[in-house]
Amino acid sequence: MTRDQPDDIKPGDIYEDCAFHPVLCTSVDGDELEGISLIDASMPRACSIGHCGVIKLSVQDALAARTNWPTYLARRQAEFDAE
């Protein structure tokens, strides 16, 4: 289960972007987060803190996503659609 972490996201943290990718944060500039996908290394991945619904992830969540990306993606999309 992906857990919403209450702390602010800062460089070095892992967050889930609006495409459900676990992302290693490399930069925070006001409302914008930038980072590198831990799924396919795409970059820069950028999201708005206030508009994209990003959540901070644990290392365990990122590993679960990386281990079985199609299953993780389907689960997160279903959770999002149910909200």
Biopython code that builds the backbone (N, CA, C, O; Angstrom):
import numpy as np
from Bio.PDB.StructureBuilder import StructureBuilder

atoms = [
    (1, "MET", "N", (0.852, -1.187, 0.000)),
    (1, "MET", "CA", (0.000, 0.000, 0.000)),
    (1, "MET", "C", (0.882, 1.228, 0.000)),
    (1, "MET", "O", (1.786, 1.342, 0.829)),
    (2, "THR", "N", (0.644, 2.119, -0.886)),
    (2, "THR", "CA", (1.383, 3.371, -0.933)),
    (2, "THR", "C", (0.909, 4.245, 0.223)),
    (2, "THR", "O", (-0.291, 4.414, 0.439)),
    (3, "ARG", "N", (1.849, 4.784, 0.946)),
    (3, "ARG", "CA", (1.510, 5.585, 2.124)),
    (3, "ARG", "C", (1.835, 7.041, 1.862)),
    (3, "ARG", "O", (2.921, 7.374, 1.386)),
    (4, "ASP", "N", (0.890, 7.899, 2.174)),
    (4, "ASP", "CA", (1.085, 9.334, 2.063)),
    (4, "ASP", "C", (1.919, 9.775, 3.259)),
    (4, "ASP", "O", (1.498, 9.617, 4.405)),
    (5, "GLN", "N", (3.079, 10.318, 3.001)),
    (5, "GLN", "CA", (3.967, 10.781, 4.064)),
    (5, "GLN", "C", (3.746, 12.272, 4.268)),
    (5, "GLN", "O", (3.733, 13.021, 3.291)),
    (6, "PRO", "N", (3.570, 12.731, 5.514)),
    (6, "PRO", "CA", (3.191, 14.125, 5.748)),
    (6, "PRO", "C", (4.307, 15.153, 5.614)),
    (6, "PRO", "O", (4.021, 16.348, 5.544)),
    (7, "ASP", "N", (5.541, 14.741, 5.577)),
    (7, "ASP", "CA", (6.646, 15.696, 5.542)),
    (7, "ASP", "C", (6.754, 16.409, 4.200)),
    (7, "ASP", "O", (6.269, 15.927, 3.176)),
    (8, "ASP", "N", (7.409, 17.579, 4.234)),
    (8, "ASP", "CA", (7.713, 18.284, 2.993)),
    (8, "ASP", "C", (8.679, 17.455, 2.163)),
    (8, "ASP", "O", (9.494, 16.707, 2.703)),
    (9, "ILE", "N", (8.582, 17.591, 0.845)),
    (9, "ILE", "CA", (9.480, 16.882, -0.058)),
    (9, "ILE", "C", (10.662, 17.783, -0.348)),
    (9, "ILE", "O", (10.509, 18.967, -0.650)),
    (10, "LYS", "N", (11.854, 17.192, -0.248)),
    (10, "LYS", "CA", (13.078, 17.942, -0.490)),
    (10, "LYS", "C", (14.016, 17.086, -1.337)),
    (10, "LYS", "O", (13.811, 15.878, -1.447)),
    (11, "PRO", "N", (15.051, 17.699, -1.943)),
    (11, "PRO", "CA", (15.995, 16.909, -2.741)),
    (11, "PRO", "C", (16.517, 15.706, -1.956)),
    (11, "PRO", "O", (16.891, 15.818, -0.788)),
    (12, "GLY", "N", (16.533, 14.563, -2.621)),
    (12, "GLY", "CA", (16.955, 13.315, -2.002)),
    (12, "GLY", "C", (15.780, 12.446, -1.581)),
    (12, "GLY", "O", (15.943, 11.244, -1.373)),
    (13, "ASP", "N", (14.593, 13.042, -1.454)),
    (13, "ASP", "CA", (13.391, 12.280, -1.113)),
    (13, "ASP", "C", (12.836, 11.608, -2.355)),
    (13, "ASP", "O", (13.195, 11.954, -3.481)),
    (14, "ILE", "N", (11.952, 10.639, -2.133)),
    (14, "ILE", "CA", (11.257, 9.960, -3.219)),
    (14, "ILE", "C", (9.796, 10.356, -3.143)),
    (14, "ILE", "O", (9.184, 10.311, -2.076)),
    (15, "TYR", "N", (9.242, 10.745, -4.285)),
    (15, "TYR", "CA", (7.817, 11.082, -4.332)),
    (15, "TYR", "C", (7.182, 10.419, -5.544)),
    (15, "TYR", "O", (7.868, 10.002, -6.477)),
    (16, "GLU", "N", (5.845, 10.329, -5.511)),
    (16, "GLU", "CA", (5.111, 9.798, -6.645)),
    (16, "GLU", "C", (4.570, 10.976, -7.436)),
    (16, "GLU", "O", (3.860, 11.822, -6.892)),
    (17, "ASP", "N", (4.905, 11.031, -8.721)),
    (17, "ASP", "CA", (4.434, 12.145, -9.549)),
    (17, "ASP", "C", (3.020, 11.874, -10.065)),
    (17, "ASP", "O", (2.420, 10.849, -9.744)),
    (18, "CYS", "N", (2.499, 12.796, -10.861)),
    (18, "CYS", "CA", (1.114, 12.673, -11.332)),
    (18, "CYS", "C", (0.924, 11.563, -12.363)),
    (18, "CYS", "O", (-0.208, 11.277, -12.752)),
    (19, "ALA", "N", (2.008, 10.932, -12.814)),
    (19, "ALA", "CA", (1.918, 9.765, -13.692)),
    (19, "ALA", "C", (2.206, 8.485, -12.910)),
    (19, "ALA", "O", (2.418, 7.422, -13.494)),
    (20, "PHE", "N", (2.212, 8.602, -11.571)),
    (20, "PHE", "CA", (2.409, 7.493, -10.638)),
    (20, "PHE", "C", (3.829, 6.933, -10.628)),
    (20, "PHE", "O", (4.064, 5.873, -10.049)),
    (21, "HIS", "N", (4.779, 7.624, -11.258)),
    (21, "HIS", "CA", (6.172, 7.190, -11.202)),
    (21, "HIS", "C", (6.770, 7.542, -9.849)),
    (21, "HIS", "O", (6.561, 8.651, -9.358)),
    (22, "PRO", "N", (7.515, 6.618, -9.230)),
    (22, "PRO", "CA", (8.334, 7.006, -8.097)),
    (22, "PRO", "C", (9.498, 7.823, -8.655)),
    (22, "PRO", "O", (10.161, 7.400, -9.602)),
    (23, "VAL", "N", (9.739, 8.984, -8.070)),
    (23, "VAL", "CA", (10.726, 9.924, -8.600)),
    (23, "VAL", "C", (11.682, 10.333, -7.487)),
    (23, "VAL", "O", (11.256, 10.653, -6.378)),
    (24, "LEU", "N", (12.972, 10.320, -7.791)),
    (24, "LEU", "CA", (13.974, 10.845, -6.871)),
    (24, "LEU", "C", (14.013, 12.352, -7.066)),
    (24, "LEU", "O", (14.345, 12.830, -8.151)),
    (25, "CYS", "N", (13.678, 13.100, -6.030)),
    (25, "CYS", "CA", (13.641, 14.559, -6.123)),
    (25, "CYS", "C", (15.059, 15.115, -6.241)),
    (25, "CYS", "O", (15.943, 14.790, -5.447)),
    (26, "THR", "N", (15.250, 15.960, -7.254)),
    (26, "THR", "CA", (16.553, 16.601, -7.441)),
    (26, "THR", "C", (16.507, 18.100, -7.204)),
    (26, "THR", "O", (17.540, 18.738, -7.005)),
    (27, "SER", "N", (15.269, 18.674, -7.226)),
    (27, "SER", "CA", (15.163, 20.119, -7.084)),
    (27, "SER", "C", (13.757, 20.500, -6.625)),
    (27, "SER", "O", (12.767, 19.904, -7.049)),
    (28, "VAL", "N", (13.690, 21.497, -5.756)),
    (28, "VAL", "CA", (12.419, 22.093, -5.359)),
    (28, "VAL", "C", (12.560, 23.590, -5.581)),
    (28, "VAL", "O", (13.473, 24.227, -5.056)),
    (29, "ASP", "N", (11.638, 24.141, -6.369)),
    (29, "ASP", "CA", (11.660, 25.577, -6.645)),
    (29, "ASP", "C", (10.250, 26.109, -6.427)),
    (29, "ASP", "O", (9.411, 26.050, -7.325)),
    (30, "GLY", "N", (9.997, 26.623, -5.240)),
    (30, "GLY", "CA", (8.652, 27.083, -4.912)),
    (30, "GLY", "C", (7.684, 25.930, -4.926)),
    (30, "GLY", "O", (7.794, 25.011, -4.115)),
    (31, "ASP", "N", (6.724, 25.970, -5.852)),
    (31, "ASP", "CA", (5.691, 24.946, -5.970)),
    (31, "ASP", "C", (6.097, 23.785, -6.877)),
    (31, "ASP", "O", (5.363, 22.802, -6.976)),
    (32, "GLU", "N", (7.253, 23.880, -7.542)),
    (32, "GLU", "CA", (7.635, 22.876, -8.528)),
    (32, "GLU", "C", (8.685, 21.910, -7.999)),
    (32, "GLU", "O", (9.704, 22.303, -7.432)),
    (33, "LEU", "N", (8.391, 20.619, -8.211)),
    (33, "LEU", "CA", (9.349, 19.549, -7.909)),
    (33, "LEU", "C", (9.917, 19.041, -9.220)),
    (33, "LEU", "O", (9.195, 18.929, -10.210)),
    (34, "GLU", "N", (11.195, 18.736, -9.234)),
    (34, "GLU", "CA", (11.816, 18.082, -10.388)),
    (34, "GLU", "C", (12.595, 16.882, -9.902)),
    (34, "GLU", "O", (13.096, 16.863, -8.778)),
    (35, "GLY", "N", (12.694, 15.870, -10.769)),
    (35, "GLY", "CA", (13.439, 14.692, -10.377)),
    (35, "GLY", "C", (13.627, 13.724, -11.525)),
    (35, "GLY", "O", (13.377, 14.038, -12.689)),
    (36, "ILE", "N", (14.083, 12.525, -11.154)),
    (36, "ILE", "CA", (14.400, 11.452, -12.092)),
    (36, "ILE", "C", (13.534, 10.247, -11.746)),
    (36, "ILE", "O", (13.492, 9.816, -10.594)),
    (37, "SER", "N", (12.844, 9.707, -12.746)),
    (37, "SER", "CA", (12.007, 8.534, -12.529)),
    (37, "SER", "C", (12.859, 7.342, -12.096)),
    (37, "SER", "O", (13.915, 7.076, -12.670)),
    (38, "LEU", "N", (12.388, 6.639, -11.085)),
    (38, "LEU", "CA", (13.059, 5.418, -10.651)),
    (38, "LEU", "C", (12.548, 4.196, -11.410)),
    (38, "LEU", "O", (12.964, 3.070, -11.140)),
    (39, "ILE", "N", (11.644, 4.427, -12.360)),
    (39, "ILE", "CA", (11.146, 3.347, -13.208)),
    (39, "ILE", "C", (11.932, 3.278, -14.509)),
    (39, "ILE", "O", (12.430, 2.216, -14.883)),
    (40, "ASP", "N", (12.042, 4.413, -15.201)),
    (40, "ASP", "CA", (12.689, 4.393, -16.520)),
    (40, "ASP", "C", (13.784, 5.443, -16.696)),
    (40, "ASP", "O", (14.282, 5.637, -17.804)),
    (41, "ALA", "N", (14.159, 6.117, -15.620)),
    (41, "ALA", "CA", (15.221, 7.138, -15.609)),
    (41, "ALA", "C", (14.889, 8.358, -16.470)),
    (41, "ALA", "O", (15.782, 9.132, -16.814)),
    (42, "SER", "N", (13.607, 8.535, -16.823)),
    (42, "SER", "CA", (13.243, 9.728, -17.586)),
    (42, "SER", "C", (13.399, 10.965, -16.701)),
    (42, "SER", "O", (13.153, 10.939, -15.495)),
    (43, "MET", "N", (13.821, 12.055, -17.361)),
    (43, "MET", "CA", (14.039, 13.297, -16.642)),
    (43, "MET", "C", (14.059, 14.449, -17.611)),
    (43, "MET", "O", (14.312, 14.217, -18.793)),
    (44, "PRO", "N", (13.817, 15.640, -17.208)),
    (44, "PRO", "CA", (13.343, 15.938, -15.854)),
    (44, "PRO", "C", (11.859, 15.636, -15.757)),
    (44, "PRO", "O", (11.104, 15.890, -16.696)),
    (45, "ARG", "N", (11.449, 15.105, -14.646)),
    (45, "ARG", "CA", (10.037, 14.899, -14.343)),
    (45, "ARG", "C", (9.668, 16.043, -13.422)),
    (45, "ARG", "O", (10.315, 16.235, -12.392)),
    (46, "ALA", "N", (8.663, 16.794, -13.761)),
    (46, "ALA", "CA", (8.292, 17.967, -12.983)),
    (46, "ALA", "C", (6.820, 17.927, -12.626)),
    (46, "ALA", "O", (5.982, 17.553, -13.447)),
    (47, "CYS", "N", (6.512, 18.309, -11.407)),
    (47, "CYS", "CA", (5.143, 18.361, -10.918)),
    (47, "CYS", "C", (4.973, 19.566, -10.013)),
    (47, "CYS", "O", (5.925, 20.061, -9.410)),
    (48, "SER", "N", (3.741, 20.018, -9.938)),
    (48, "SER", "CA", (3.372, 21.081, -9.015)),
    (48, "SER", "C", (2.979, 20.450, -7.685)),
    (48, "SER", "O", (2.194, 19.502, -7.652)),
    (49, "ILE", "N", (3.516, 20.967, -6.603)),
    (49, "ILE", "CA", (3.163, 20.447, -5.282)),
    (49, "ILE", "C", (1.677, 20.677, -5.015)),
    (49, "ILE", "O", (1.003, 19.808, -4.462)),
    (50, "GLY", "N", (1.175, 21.830, -5.401)),
    (50, "GLY", "CA", (-0.196, 22.177, -5.102)),
    (50, "GLY", "C", (-1.242, 21.675, -6.074)),
    (50, "GLY", "O", (-2.425, 21.634, -5.733)),
    (51, "HIS", "N", (-0.835, 21.288, -7.285)),
    (51, "HIS", "CA", (-1.815, 20.932, -8.300)),
    (51, "HIS", "C", (-1.733, 19.498, -8.809)),
    (51, "HIS", "O", (-2.672, 19.035, -9.456)),
    (52, "CYS", "N", (-0.668, 18.793, -8.545)),
    (52, "CYS", "CA", (-0.497, 17.449, -9.106)),
    (52, "CYS", "C", (-0.816, 16.321, -8.127)),
    (52, "CYS", "O", (-0.891, 15.163, -8.539)),
    (53, "GLY", "N", (-1.001, 16.622, -6.873)),
    (53, "GLY", "CA", (-1.317, 15.568, -5.912)),
    (53, "GLY", "C", (-0.159, 14.637, -5.627)),
    (53, "GLY", "O", (-0.366, 13.450, -5.374)),
    (54, "VAL", "N", (1.065, 15.160, -5.665)),
    (54, "VAL", "CA", (2.225, 14.316, -5.388)),
    (54, "VAL", "C", (2.190, 13.849, -3.938)),
    (54, "VAL", "O", (1.687, 14.547, -3.058)),
    (55, "ILE", "N", (2.728, 12.665, -3.707)),
    (55, "ILE", "CA", (2.855, 12.150, -2.350)),
    (55, "ILE", "C", (4.286, 11.668, -2.140)),
    (55, "ILE", "O", (4.935, 11.171, -3.060)),
    (56, "LYS", "N", (4.749, 11.824, -0.936)),
    (56, "LYS", "CA", (6.075, 11.327, -0.576)),
    (56, "LYS", "C", (5.977, 9.816, -0.409)),
    (56, "LYS", "O", (5.019, 9.314, 0.178)),
    (57, "LEU", "N", (6.961, 9.096, -0.922)),
    (57, "LEU", "CA", (6.971, 7.640, -0.842)),
    (57, "LEU", "C", (8.095, 7.149, 0.058)),
    (57, "LEU", "O", (9.111, 7.820, 0.239)),
    (58, "SER", "N", (7.889, 5.976, 0.610)),
    (58, "SER", "CA", (8.949, 5.295, 1.347)),
    (58, "SER", "C", (9.830, 4.548, 0.341)),
    (58, "SER", "O", (9.431, 4.340, -0.805)),
    (59, "VAL", "N", (10.992, 4.158, 0.763)),
    (59, "VAL", "CA", (11.871, 3.345, -0.089)),
    (59, "VAL", "C", (11.164, 2.033, -0.433)),
    (59, "VAL", "O", (11.284, 1.541, -1.555)),
    (60, "GLN", "N", (10.438, 1.472, 0.516)),
    (60, "GLN", "CA", (9.724, 0.213, 0.285)),
    (60, "GLN", "C", (8.686, 0.370, -0.829)),
    (60, "GLN", "O", (8.535, -0.520, -1.666)),
    (61, "ASP", "N", (7.964, 1.509, -0.842)),
    (61, "ASP", "CA", (6.995, 1.759, -1.909)),
    (61, "ASP", "C", (7.689, 1.852, -3.269)),
    (61, "ASP", "O", (7.205, 1.296, -4.255)),
    (62, "ALA", "N", (8.810, 2.548, -3.320)),
    (62, "ALA", "CA", (9.549, 2.695, -4.574)),
    (62, "ALA", "C", (10.056, 1.345, -5.061)),
    (62, "ALA", "O", (10.019, 1.066, -6.259)),
    (63, "LEU", "N", (10.524, 0.514, -4.154)),
    (63, "LEU", "CA", (10.991, -0.821, -4.533)),
    (63, "LEU", "C", (9.839, -1.676, -5.048)),
    (63, "LEU", "O", (10.007, -2.421, -6.013)),
    (64, "ALA", "N", (8.679, -1.578, -4.420)),
    (64, "ALA", "CA", (7.508, -2.337, -4.873)),
    (64, "ALA", "C", (7.118, -1.909, -6.281)),
    (64, "ALA", "O", (6.794, -2.752, -7.118)),
    (65, "ALA", "N", (7.147, -0.614, -6.549)),
    (65, "ALA", "CA", (6.816, -0.114, -7.881)),
    (65, "ALA", "C", (7.830, -0.608, -8.898)),
    (65, "ALA", "O", (7.458, -1.027, -9.994)),
    (66, "ARG", "N", (9.082, -0.564, -8.550)),
    (66, "ARG", "CA", (10.154, -0.967, -9.468)),
    (66, "ARG", "C", (10.110, -2.470, -9.743)),
    (66, "ARG", "O", (10.385, -2.905, -10.861)),
    (67, "THR", "N", (9.766, -3.256, -8.734)),
    (67, "THR", "CA", (9.739, -4.707, -8.866)),
    (67, "THR", "C", (8.655, -5.176, -9.829)),
    (67, "THR", "O", (8.871, -6.091, -10.623)),
    (68, "ASN", "N", (7.478, -4.535, -9.750)),
    (68, "ASN", "CA", (6.379, -4.950, -10.626)),
    (68, "ASN", "C", (5.613, -3.711, -11.065)),
    (68, "ASN", "O", (4.510, -3.449, -10.585)),
    (69, "TRP", "N", (6.205, -2.952, -11.980)),
    (69, "TRP", "CA", (5.644, -1.686, -12.423)),
    (69, "TRP", "C", (4.219, -1.806, -12.969)),
    (69, "TRP", "O", (3.373, -1.006, -12.569)),
    (70, "PRO", "N", (3.898, -2.755, -13.856)),
    (70, "PRO", "CA", (2.530, -2.816, -14.391)),
    (70, "PRO", "C", (1.478, -3.010, -13.285)),
    (70, "PRO", "O", (0.418, -2.386, -13.328)),
    (71, "THR", "N", (1.760, -3.856, -12.317)),
    (71, "THR", "CA", (0.813, -4.096, -11.225)),
    (71, "THR", "C", (0.690, -2.866, -10.345)),
    (71, "THR", "O", (-0.419, -2.490, -9.963)),
    (72, "TYR", "N", (1.805, -2.233, -10.018)),
    (72, "TYR", "CA", (1.785, -1.018, -9.201)),
    (72, "TYR", "C", (0.990, 0.084, -9.899)),
    (72, "TYR", "O", (0.153, 0.738, -9.277)),
    (73, "LEU", "N", (1.249, 0.287, -11.172)),
    (73, "LEU", "CA", (0.568, 1.326, -11.935)),
    (73, "LEU", "C", (-0.938, 1.075, -11.974)),
    (73, "LEU", "O", (-1.726, 1.998, -11.767)),
    (74, "ALA", "N", (-1.338, -0.152, -12.235)),
    (74, "ALA", "CA", (-2.766, -0.486, -12.288)),
    (74, "ALA", "C", (-3.431, -0.245, -10.931)),
    (74, "ALA", "O", (-4.542, 0.282, -10.869)),
    (75, "ARG", "N", (-2.758, -0.629, -9.850)),
    (75, "ARG", "CA", (-3.306, -0.426, -8.510)),
    (75, "ARG", "C", (-3.465, 1.042, -8.204)),
    (75, "ARG", "O", (-4.512, 1.463, -7.710)),
    (76, "ARG", "N", (-2.432, 1.839, -8.491)),
    (76, "ARG", "CA", (-2.493, 3.274, -8.180)),
    (76, "ARG", "C", (-3.531, 3.989, -9.030)),
    (76, "ARG", "O", (-4.204, 4.898, -8.544)),
    (77, "GLN", "N", (-3.675, 3.592, -10.296)),
    (77, "GLN", "CA", (-4.708, 4.203, -11.134)),
    (77, "GLN", "C", (-6.097, 3.871, -10.613)),
    (77, "GLN", "O", (-6.981, 4.729, -10.610)),
    (78, "ALA", "N", (-6.300, 2.619, -10.168)),
    (78, "ALA", "CA", (-7.591, 2.218, -9.606)),
    (78, "ALA", "C", (-7.876, 2.988, -8.323)),
    (78, "ALA", "O", (-9.008, 3.419, -8.102)),
    (79, "GLU", "N", (-6.866, 3.167, -7.473)),
    (79, "GLU", "CA", (-7.062, 3.934, -6.234)),
    (79, "GLU", "C", (-7.411, 5.382, -6.552)),
    (79, "GLU", "O", (-8.283, 5.970, -5.912)),
    (80, "PHE", "N", (-6.734, 5.955, -7.536)),
    (80, "PHE", "CA", (-6.998, 7.333, -7.932)),
    (80, "PHE", "C", (-8.419, 7.480, -8.478)),
    (80, "PHE", "O", (-9.130, 8.422, -8.131)),
    (81, "ASP", "N", (-8.826, 6.539, -9.336)),
    (81, "ASP", "CA", (-10.164, 6.587, -9.931)),
    (81, "ASP", "C", (-11.259, 6.424, -8.874)),
    (81, "ASP", "O", (-12.357, 6.960, -9.025)),
    (82, "ALA", "N", (-10.955, 5.681, -7.803)),
    (82, "ALA", "CA", (-11.943, 5.453, -6.739)),
    (82, "ALA", "C", (-12.109, 6.657, -5.826)),
    (82, "ALA", "O", (-13.098, 6.743, -5.098)),
    (83, "GLU", "N", (-11.161, 7.590, -5.849)),
    (83, "GLU", "CA", (-11.239, 8.751, -4.955)),
    (83, "GLU", "C", (-12.254, 9.739, -5.373)),
    (83, "GLU", "O", (-12.426, 10.763, -4.712)),
]
sb = StructureBuilder()
sb.init_structure("model")
sb.init_model(0)
sb.init_chain("A")
sb.init_seg("    ")
for serial, (resi, resn, name, xyz) in enumerate(atoms, 1):
    if name == "N":
        sb.init_residue(resn, " ", resi, " ")
    sb.init_atom(name, np.array(xyz, "f"), 0.0, 1.0, " ", f" {name:<3s}", serial, name[0])
structure = sb.get_structure()
